[in-house]
Amino acid sequence: MSDDHNEHESPIKTPNQLIAVVIAAFVIPIVIIVLLVQYVNGAPKIGAGSNSQSAEAIAARLKPVADHGYILADESTPK
C-alpha cells in the first residue's frame, strides 16, 4: 500500500488554533441566534402604546351592541 493514503493534514496546526476554533464553534452560533431574535422582536408593534385594551375603550366598543336591548334567554326552556 502507498503511504500517500495515510498522509492527512489538518488545517489546525497548533493548540492555540484548536482553542480558537472550539470557542468560535460555540460563540458564533449563539451570536447568530441572538441577532436573529433581536431582528424578529425589533419589528414595530402595531398598537403599542395605545389604550385599546383599557376598560373605557372596551366599554366604548361594546356600547353599540349593549344599546340594542338584547335579552339573553335560555333556549332550552319551553315557550
N, C-alpha and C positions, 0 to 999 in steps of 0.2 A: 504494500500500500504506500501511497505517496504521503509525504509529510505535509504537503500543501493543504490537505483536507483538515488537518488538526491545527493549523495556524489561524487563530481567531484574535482579532484585536478589538478592544473596547474603546469607545471614544472617551471614556473616563480613565485617566491615567494616574491621578493622584488621589489620596484620601480627601483632600480639600474639595476637589471636584465632585467626589461622591457625596460629601456632606451638602454641597450646594445643590446638587440635583435632587437629593432626598427632600431638602427643605422646600425647594421650588415645586416639587411634586405635590406637597401638601398646601402650600400657601397660594399658588396660582389658582387652583380650582375654587378655593374659599373666597378669594378676592373676586373672581368672576361671578360667583353666586351672589355675593353681597352687592355687587354693582347691578346685576340683573334685578334683584329685589328692590333696590333703590329706584331703578328705572321704572319698574311696574308700579310701585307705590308713589312715585313722583308725579303721576298724572293729575291734572286738576280735578278736584272733587266737584261734581255737579251738585249744587245746592249747599255746599259747605258754607257755613256762616249764616245761613238763612234761618228763619224761625218757623219753618214749615211744619215742624213737629211739636210746636208749643201747644198748650191746651187751648189757647184762644184761636189759633189757626185751624185746629181740628174742629172746634165748635163752629167756626165760620163755614167750613166746608160741609158740615153735616146739617146746618141750619135749613137749607132749601128742602132737604128730604124730610126733616122733622116738622116743617111748617105745613106739609100737606095733610096732616092729621091721620096718618096711617095708624091703624089699631091692630096690634098683634093678637091673633086669636089661635087657640089650639084647634087644628084642623081635624083631630081625631074625635072630638066631641060630636054627638049627634045634633042636628039642626032642628 
